[in-house]
């Protein structure tokens, strides 16, 4: 079970890194020049897919270790909250600091899914775009530390 979970999470992060690479030129450009509307839409799509990938990693832990992910209308928030605290047989997966950072991406994804593209504001998106890589690395480190500790607990 542990090996399968580890491989699934590695695949998610591999895909996230590829997405980061695919948009690296645009992300670098908007660090100094504000994006036009088409670029804003591309970056918004990136942000919602980015959070989907991060959430998929957490969901895999919920499936493999917790037994099932949260369900229902608030399942996305509940998953994030659950991963930031001990649950059943496992310790917290992510720190409270990471939980707060991830909540910003989750909130943006919700906006993206329910807003028209002309309603997107670069000033609100910019911090998320600029911090995406650091957020991904931080979450990957936390999940990997969790998986190693969990593996050691299971083998004890």
N, C-alpha and C positions, 0 to 999 in steps of 0.2 A: 504494500500500500504506500509506504513512504517513498519508494523509488518512483512509482507512477506519479504521485503528487509532485515530487521534485521535477520530474521531466515535463509535466504539464505547465508548471510555473515557469520553468526555463524557456519553454516555447513561447509563452505569453510575453516574457521580457525580451526575447529575441525579436519577436514581431514589433514590440514597442520601439526597440532600438532601430529597426529598419524604418519604421515610420518617422522617427526622429531624423534619421539620415536623409530620407526622401524630402523632408521639408527644411533641411539645414540651411540651404541657401536663402530661402524666404525668411526663416527665423533670424538669420544673420542680418539680412537687409533691413528688417523692421526694427532692429535694435537702434538704427540711426535715422531711418526715414519712415514716416508713418505710412501704413499700407493703404492702397486704394480699396474700393468696396469689394472688388473681386478677390483681392488678397485677404481682406477681412473674412469673407465667406470661406476661403480655403483654410485659414487659420482656425476659424470656428469649427469647421469639420474636423480638423486635426485635434482640437481640444476635446470634442465629444468622443472621438475614437480613442484618444489617449486615455480618458477616464474609463471608457469601456474596458480597455485592456488591463488597467490597474484593478478595476473591480472584478474582472474575470479571475485574476489571481486570487483575490480574497474569497471569491465564490467557490473556487476549487478547494480551498481550505475548509470552508463551511461544509462542502459535500463530503470530502474525504475524512475529516476529523470530527466535525460537529454532527454529522449524520445527514444534514440537509441545510440548504440556505434558507434564510427568512423568506416568507411568501406574503403576498398581499400588497395593498396600495402603498405601503411605506417600506417595502422590502429593501430598497436601495439604502435608505437611511439606517434601517435596522441592521443591515449587514455591516455597514461602516461602524456603527456603534458597537456591535457585537465583537468585531475584530479588535477593538481598542480596549477590551476588558477580558478578564478570564471568563471562560465559558465551559461548562461541564468539566471535561478532563484536561483542558489545555489552558496555558496562560494567555495573556493578551498577545496578539500578533503584531500590532502596530502601536506606537506611542500616541499619547494624546496630542502631541504636537503634529504628528503626521495625520492624525484623524482630522484635525482642524484644517490642515492644508488640503487634504483630499476632499473635504466638504465643499471647499470653494470650487473645485473642479466638478464635483457632482452637481452643485447648484447651477453652474454654467451649462452643464449638459442638459439639465431640465429646461433652462431658458432656451437653449438652442433648439430643442425639440418642440417648443411651444411658441416660438416667436417667428416673425417674418425676418428674412435676412437684413432688410433695411433697418431693423430695430437694433441690430448688433452694434455695440459701441467699442471701438478700439481701446479707448481709455480704460474700460472695465476688463477687457481681455488681455491687455499687454502684460500685466504682472503674471498671469497664468502662462502665457506663451513663454515669457522670459525665464520663468522658474520651472518649467516642465521637466527639463533634463535633470535638474537637481532633485526635484520631487521624485522622479522615477528612480534615480540612484538611491535616494534615501529609503524609499519603500522596498526596493529590491534588497538592500542591506538588511533591513528589519525583518523581512520575510525569510531571508536566508539564515539569519541568526535564530529566528524562531524554529525553522525546519531542523537545523542542527541540534538545538536544545530538545526539540520534540523527539527526534530520532534517538538521542542519547537517553531520554526518559523511557522510551518504548523498549530500548535494548536492555535497560537496567532490570 
